[in-house]
Structures are given as C-alpha cells and as structure tokens.
Amino acid sequence: MMTFRRPTARFLFLSFLLLSAVVTYMGISYIGHELSSQERVIGASAGNQVEKENGESLAEAEEEQSRRLATFKAYCEKNNSMVDPSQARLDKHLFVFENIKTVYCYVPKCACKTMKLLLYNLENNKTARLMNVNRAQFLANISNYSANDHHSGWIHGQHFKRLTHYSKEEASMLVATYKKIIVVRDPLERLASAWLNKFVNMPAHVGNFGWVKGLNNRLRNYQDLNPTDKVSELKEERELDAKQPVPFRKFLFAVSKHLMENEHWLSFNRLCLPCQVDYDFIAHTDTLASDVRLFLKKNNMTANEDVLPAQLPRNANEDNVFSDIYSQVPTEEILSLRETFQEDFNMFGYSFEQDLAKILTGKAMG
C-alpha cells in the first residue's frame, strides 16, 4: 500500500515556498476588471471590517485551525489501522490543482460546489459565478447573463484532474509537497442534508424519483432476506410508494445497514483517507468563509472578494436538524449510526454525544 505521509519532503517544500512566494502570488491573481483596494483580498486578509462583520476574525480562525489539526494528527497517531484502499473512494475524490499547488478532497454535502468553484477560479485565473437556476432555466434566459455566469450545476461538469491521472511516484510526491485541504461537516447534519436533497427535494421539486426507487428496492430486498427484523418496521409498509419521499427513519436504517452506499453519505474516512493523505488544512462548513480566507492568506493567494464564500451563522441548521428531523427517530436507531461515523466524529473534532444531547432536548421539547 502506498504511504502518503512524507514529513521531510513537506518541510523542504515549505522552505521552497518562502523563496517562491512572489512567484506564487503573481501566478494566481484573478484577471478581469481592475479591482479597487476595497474589492481585493490580498493574502486573504479581506479587511478587518469585513472579518468583524463576519463575526470571526482570521486570528480566531487560525487558533481554531490549530486545534483542528492537533485533534486530527493526535487521532492519526493513535490509530494505526487505516481504511483498506480497496474500500475507499480516493481515486474519485482527490483533485489536483497544479497552478496553485493544491490537493483537495471533495466531500459531497460539505460545500463541495463552493470549493470546486473557488479552486477552479484560482487555478484558471477566472471569475466564474454560479446562478441559482438549473441548466434549462439558464439556457432559456441566457441573454440575461454574462460570460462569467453559469447554471448552478455547471461546476460539477468541469473536468478536474484527479490524483489517479499521475503515476504512483508522481502522486506520492504531489501529496507530500502540495497543500492538502479537506472540508468537513458534522456527520449527522450531513446525513440530514443528503436525505433532504436526494429523497425529499428532488422527488418533490425536480420530479426525479431515481433515488427513491433505488432505496425502496433495497429496503424491500432487505425485508425479504430478514423477515424477523423488528427494527426496520417495514412490514407495516410493504408496498413503498415510489412517488413519495423516503421517510428519514427508513433512510437512516438503510445507512446503518449499509444497504445503499453512496458518496453523499459515505464517511469522510472512506472518501478521503485522511490519515494517509495527512491533510494540512481542515475547513468546516459552518466557518467556511473565514476558513477559506485563512487558507488563502497562509498560502499567499489572491482572490476577488465577490467570489469568496459569504459567512453564514455558525450552526445555522442545528434547530431544524436536531430538534425537528432527528427528534422523530427512536433514539436506539440513532445510536446505531455511532459505529459507522465514529471515526469521522473523533478525527475532526465533532461529538456524537453532544449531537445526541441536542436530539434528546428536541424530543423533550417536541
């Protein structure tokens, strides 16, 4: 198995970065109209006033980043057993951006659209923007948009270079020397987001029932093979309606039983092999704006403020996720998720116990 941790090479490369900072800075500036001093983000400093308005200064973000990395590295040092590469999705999820010397592991439902767009812009000296419309709506009103505007799913269709495009030796050197960033999210919040997107909103608003049919088929097959399983309670609804959203409880049951594995809810550990890749920057979705600005500052990058992510309130979805969505599920069925996602919780500083306490509070208030 190829080992990706190369501390000596990284140390040497950091020294090289100090010598080439000016070149790096010149190589990733955005093109386009001339930016005023108020429009520019140099070294991701974004201005003291902007950071104050966002509610989290870069200094606070840097302290938090140090805590995240310390938690991550301590976990990896204590846990030598890694995911079997054959069970991981590393081949699909590690993107390489050569011009900005960055490796990014994208995790669906963890601001991956925002990060893909940002890194695409940096890599290609672009100012591409995504409009909140689908492809059909965009094309129907294309005269209203500029050359830099694209439909909401456009970025997912871009051909990003993956780590598997390189030889093993090249891939090892890239991972040892390039900046490596991952964006994560509270695992239970991510699960709820995936369910809402694929099994509620898509059937109701888009008319796409493929996900619903696929999961219902797997639930029926499980029932046929395990007729005495009382936990699933599928007997009450033998004929699952393919035109109705999948209940959250049934989705969680399928996830806990690994009936339908998909990148939108597979663990961070399986998608990105964190300990083997040894990420040196960890962003969280609820602090993404300040995290991105810190990442740019630490790596002497320049970006247009207009295309950087806006700061959202921290834990903005907590009430809806834990008090409303999870509170409708029996506690013992939520506990069954602990084993599947415990490594993600421990590795990235989240707490299953704290999430469970919020869920129980929601049940008590409900």
Wavefront OBJ file of the C-alpha trace (Angstrom):
o trace
v 0.000 0.000 0.000
v 1.343 3.408 -0.949
v 2.139 5.604 2.032
v 1.423 9.262 1.550
v 2.916 10.778 4.679
v 6.173 12.489 3.797
v 7.046 14.989 6.534
v 10.612 15.583 5.349
v 9.546 16.377 1.824
v 6.870 18.716 3.085
v 9.339 20.526 5.317
v 11.670 21.057 2.364
v 8.807 22.223 0.232
v 7.725 24.790 2.826
v 11.216 26.206 2.693
v 10.909 26.390 -1.064
v 7.595 28.235 -0.689
v 9.307 31.010 1.230
v 11.690 31.555 -1.689
v 8.946 31.455 -4.304
v 6.217 33.447 -2.558
v 6.372 36.311 -5.017
v 6.133 33.975 -7.994
v 3.218 32.144 -6.425
v 1.419 35.401 -5.716
v 1.822 36.595 -9.297
v 0.655 33.275 -10.694
v -2.784 33.064 -9.089
v -4.166 36.608 -9.195
v -7.557 36.952 -10.816
v -7.887 38.503 -14.234
v -10.862 40.638 -15.242
v -11.668 44.242 -14.438
v -9.229 46.291 -12.413
v -10.014 45.796 -8.760
v -10.101 48.633 -6.279
v -8.498 48.253 -2.868
v -11.942 47.554 -1.408
v -12.634 44.742 -3.890
v -9.417 42.841 -3.442
v -8.432 40.182 -0.959
v -4.660 40.121 -0.778
v -3.310 37.217 1.214
v -6.953 36.595 2.065
v -6.902 39.413 4.592
v -10.339 40.592 3.323
v -10.074 43.662 5.539
v -10.566 43.968 9.271
v -14.060 45.420 8.880
v -15.254 42.538 6.683
v -13.931 39.972 9.141
v -15.578 41.761 12.066
v -18.866 41.777 10.214
v -18.481 38.054 9.575
v -18.189 37.508 13.302
v -14.924 35.619 13.262
v -11.501 37.189 12.787
v -8.675 35.498 10.950
v -6.819 35.280 14.264
v -9.690 33.299 15.756
v -9.849 31.154 12.633
v -6.146 30.415 12.919
v -6.493 29.370 16.552
v -9.369 27.089 15.598
v -7.358 25.669 12.713
v -4.539 24.790 15.104
v -6.996 22.967 17.364
v -8.466 21.042 14.446
v -5.082 19.961 13.163
v -3.943 18.942 16.647
v -7.073 16.783 17.091
v -6.661 15.282 13.637
v -2.963 14.449 13.988
v -3.397 13.064 17.520
v -6.113 10.739 16.249
v -3.990 9.533 13.347
v -1.007 8.890 15.587
v -3.093 6.735 17.942
v -4.973 4.836 15.253
v -2.632 2.888 13.037
v -5.367 0.817 11.414
v -6.312 2.602 8.235
v -9.127 2.083 5.769
v -8.345 -0.574 3.193
v -7.672 1.422 -0.001
v -9.868 -1.018 -1.899
v -12.784 0.144 0.269
v -12.022 3.834 -0.197
v -13.024 6.300 -2.904
v -9.696 8.118 -3.039
v -9.418 7.681 -6.809
v -12.518 9.776 -7.409
v -12.315 12.423 -4.733
v -8.764 13.776 -4.699
v -8.485 16.667 -7.141
v -5.139 18.180 -8.113
v -4.706 21.866 -8.996
v -1.193 22.252 -10.375
v -1.058 26.031 -10.811
v -1.889 26.685 -7.169
v -0.168 23.504 -5.952
v -3.201 22.264 -4.066
v -4.796 18.870 -3.490
v -8.448 18.986 -2.468
v -10.592 16.044 -1.420
v -14.181 16.904 -2.148
v -16.881 15.526 0.123
v -20.465 15.801 -1.182
v -22.781 17.808 1.076
v -19.768 19.626 2.535
v -19.709 22.820 0.452
v -18.141 20.921 -2.446
v -19.812 23.145 -5.062
v -18.415 26.254 -3.387
v -14.939 24.776 -3.073
v -14.835 23.414 -6.617
v -15.782 26.833 -7.961
v -13.247 28.673 -5.821
v -10.377 26.363 -6.742
v -11.410 26.382 -10.405
v -11.254 30.186 -10.391
v -7.885 30.253 -8.665
v -6.405 27.569 -10.880
v -7.550 29.169 -14.138
v -7.495 32.883 -13.295
v -11.256 33.057 -13.775
v -14.155 34.810 -12.080
v -16.848 32.246 -12.869
v -20.091 32.577 -10.920
v -22.972 30.164 -10.394
v -26.539 31.375 -10.774
v -29.310 29.870 -8.661
v -31.045 28.308 -11.672
v -30.827 24.914 -13.354
v -29.459 24.364 -16.859
v -32.833 24.606 -18.616
v -33.737 27.830 -16.832
v -30.305 29.257 -17.576
v -30.470 28.491 -21.295
v -34.000 29.879 -21.548
v -32.767 33.239 -20.246
v -29.159 33.166 -21.403
v -29.308 36.729 -22.747
v -29.690 37.945 -19.174
v -26.347 36.500 -18.089
v -22.726 37.448 -18.663
v -19.942 35.231 -19.998
v -18.825 34.537 -16.417
v -22.261 33.312 -15.326
v -23.200 29.621 -15.327
v -26.110 27.460 -14.178
v -25.967 26.019 -10.658
v -24.660 22.581 -11.627
v -22.100 23.761 -14.182
v -19.092 23.363 -11.905
v -19.777 19.648 -11.368
v -19.353 19.077 -15.095
v -15.847 20.510 -15.262
v -13.047 18.010 -15.839
v -10.855 18.298 -12.780
v -7.548 16.470 -12.798
v -7.557 13.602 -10.297
v -4.680 12.054 -8.400
v -5.067 8.867 -10.428
v -4.037 10.780 -13.555
v -0.471 10.580 -12.225
v 1.909 7.680 -11.716
v 2.264 6.298 -8.189
v 5.577 8.080 -7.782
v 4.164 11.392 -9.027
v 1.071 11.044 -6.858
v 3.184 10.366 -3.782
v 5.310 13.457 -4.427
v 2.274 15.647 -5.061
v 0.629 14.605 -1.811
v 3.898 15.107 0.041
v 4.543 18.612 -1.297
v 1.261 20.252 -2.314
v -1.157 21.967 0.053
v -3.855 19.498 1.089
v -7.297 20.731 2.117
v -10.485 18.943 3.153
v -13.853 20.464 4.085
v -15.965 18.540 6.594
v -19.271 18.876 8.388
v -20.981 17.450 11.435
v -21.673 13.867 10.240
v -25.291 13.781 11.426
v -26.037 17.171 9.895
v -24.523 15.949 6.612
v -26.763 12.861 6.687
v -29.856 15.022 7.091
v -28.732 17.257 4.235
v -28.229 14.257 1.934
v -31.687 12.894 2.782
v -33.407 16.239 2.175
v -31.623 16.694 -1.139
v -31.960 13.223 -2.662
v -35.121 11.809 -1.123
v -37.324 14.832 -0.407
v -36.486 17.851 -2.567
v -35.547 16.026 -5.759
v -38.778 13.984 -5.880
v -40.976 16.903 -4.797
v -39.467 19.776 -6.795
v -37.498 18.182 -9.634
v -39.587 15.084 -10.267
v -36.563 12.782 -10.072
v -37.592 9.563 -8.306
v -34.494 7.519 -9.134
v -33.042 7.793 -5.639
v -36.396 6.938 -4.049
v -36.900 3.863 -6.226
v -33.348 2.659 -5.629
v -33.570 2.898 -1.858
v -37.069 1.395 -1.714
v -35.885 -1.599 -3.732
v -33.039 -2.175 -1.318
v -35.355 -1.871 1.675
v -37.728 -4.441 0.181
v -34.869 -6.828 -0.584
v -33.630 -6.472 2.987
v -37.098 -7.245 4.334
v -37.331 -10.365 2.177
v -33.964 -11.604 3.467
v -34.603 -10.592 7.103
v -38.330 -11.120 7.744
v -37.909 -11.207 11.539
v -36.094 -7.870 11.783
v -38.420 -5.819 14.001
v -36.286 -2.679 13.972
v -36.937 -1.792 10.340
v -40.739 -1.883 10.798
v -41.064 -2.324 7.047
v -43.847 -4.887 7.380
v -46.319 -2.109 8.006
v -45.500 -0.570 4.632
v -44.721 -3.496 2.336
v -45.652 -1.557 -0.768
v -43.460 1.515 -0.554
v -44.711 4.271 -2.839
v -42.026 5.233 -5.357
v -43.642 8.646 -5.773
v -43.394 9.610 -2.107
v -40.338 10.945 -0.254
v -38.443 8.314 1.712
v -39.031 8.836 5.462
v -35.903 9.922 7.303
v -36.149 6.951 9.636
v -36.006 4.495 6.726
v -33.072 6.382 5.208
v -31.120 6.131 8.473
v -31.957 2.446 8.707
v -30.562 1.891 5.188
v -27.405 3.834 6.053
v -26.813 1.936 9.297
v -27.285 -1.397 7.483
v -25.127 -0.276 4.509
v -27.976 -1.110 2.141
v -27.216 1.740 -0.268
v -23.724 3.165 -0.052
v -23.158 6.436 -1.839
v -20.619 9.258 -1.780
v -23.235 11.655 -0.414
v -23.213 9.866 2.940
v -20.120 7.651 2.936
v -17.774 8.551 5.771
v -15.002 11.105 5.348
v -12.609 8.326 6.267
v -13.610 6.203 3.285
v -13.849 9.058 0.822
v -10.573 10.811 1.569
v -8.265 8.506 3.625
v -7.427 11.430 5.945
v -4.605 9.868 7.954
v -2.834 8.531 4.894
v -3.100 11.773 2.967
v -2.236 13.843 6.075
v -4.242 16.983 5.300
v -2.673 20.215 6.460
v -5.813 22.373 6.342
v -9.248 21.408 7.677
v -12.215 23.649 6.903
v -15.686 23.291 8.401
v -18.860 24.212 6.535
v -20.152 26.423 9.348
v -16.977 28.553 9.321
v -16.177 28.218 5.630
v -15.844 31.937 4.841
v -13.193 32.620 7.469
v -11.535 29.240 6.852
v -11.149 29.943 3.121
v -9.714 33.388 3.749
v -7.244 31.941 6.218
v -6.271 29.218 3.736
v -5.595 31.847 1.077
v -3.644 34.042 3.464
v -1.453 31.197 4.681
v -0.636 30.283 1.078
v -0.156 33.818 -0.301
v -3.119 33.612 -2.666
v -5.234 36.446 -4.028
v -8.928 36.251 -4.866
v -11.793 38.545 -5.756
v -13.988 39.100 -2.710
v -17.082 38.689 -4.877
v -16.392 35.008 -5.497
v -15.390 34.090 -1.953
v -18.000 32.343 0.224
v -20.140 34.510 2.471
v -20.088 33.859 6.194
v -23.231 32.152 7.459
v -24.250 31.995 11.130
v -22.457 29.186 12.913
v -24.570 26.073 13.409
v -27.353 27.699 11.381
v -29.128 24.381 10.770
v -28.969 22.960 14.284
v -32.560 23.635 15.313
v -34.004 22.147 12.159
v -31.668 19.154 12.037
v -31.535 18.034 15.643
v -34.815 19.326 17.065
v -37.081 18.601 14.117
v -35.588 15.954 11.829
v -33.721 13.625 14.208
v -36.158 14.035 17.093
v -38.736 11.994 15.130
v -36.437 8.937 15.063
v -36.238 6.470 18.003
v -33.070 7.044 19.991
v -31.844 3.446 19.666
v -31.902 3.769 15.877
v -29.811 6.936 16.024
v -27.329 5.134 18.271
v -26.811 2.575 15.522
v -25.131 5.301 13.449
v -22.371 5.789 16.004
v -20.210 2.927 14.781
v -20.468 3.958 11.130
v -19.383 7.558 11.712
v -17.412 7.437 14.973
v -14.068 7.876 13.212
v -15.344 10.980 11.439
v -16.527 12.439 14.743
v -13.246 11.720 16.524
v -10.924 12.703 13.702
v -12.416 16.108 13.021
v -13.404 17.256 16.488
v -17.145 16.665 16.384
v -19.067 14.954 19.189
v -21.718 12.296 18.725
v -22.646 12.691 22.386
v -23.270 16.427 22.000
v -25.399 15.822 18.922
v -27.363 13.156 20.777
v -27.949 15.555 23.677
v -29.388 18.129 21.261
v -31.632 15.460 19.735
v -32.890 14.382 23.177
v -33.558 18.032 24.041
v -35.568 18.324 20.852
v -37.551 15.200 21.759
v -38.291 16.610 25.223
v -39.486 19.914 23.779
v -41.433 18.281 20.951
l 1 2 3 4 5 6 7 8 9 10 11 12 13 14 15 16 17 18 19 20 21 22 23 24 25 26 27 28 29 30 31 32 33 34 35 36 37 38 39 40 41 42 43 44 45 46 47 48 49 50 51 52 53 54 55 56 57 58 59 60 61 62 63 64 65 66 67 68 69 70 71 72 73 74 75 76 77 78 79 80 81 82 83 84 85 86 87 88 89 90 91 92 93 94 95 96 97 98 99 100 101 102 103 104 105 106 107 108 109 110 111 112 113 114 115 116 117 118 119 120 121 122 123 124 125 126 127 128 129 130 131 132 133 134 135 136 137 138 139 140 141 142 143 144 145 146 147 148 149 150 151 152 153 154 155 156 157 158 159 160 161 162 163 164 165 166 167 168 169 170 171 172 173 174 175 176 177 178 179 180 181 182 183 184 185 186 187 188 189 190 191 192 193 194 195 196 197 198 199 200 201 202 203 204 205 206 207 208 209 210 211 212 213 214 215 216 217 218 219 220 221 222 223 224 225 226 227 228 229 230 231 232 233 234 235 236 237 238 239 240 241 242 243 244 245 246 247 248 249 250 251 252 253 254 255 256 257 258 259 260 261 262 263 264 265 266 267 268 269 270 271 272 273 274 275 276 277 278 279 280 281 282 283 284 285 286 287 288 289 290 291 292 293 294 295 296 297 298 299 300 301 302 303 304 305 306 307 308 309 310 311 312 313 314 315 316 317 318 319 320 321 322 323 324 325 326 327 328 329 330 331 332 333 334 335 336 337 338 339 340 341 342 343 344 345 346 347 348 349 350 351 352 353 354 355 356 357 358 359 360 361 362 363 364 365 366
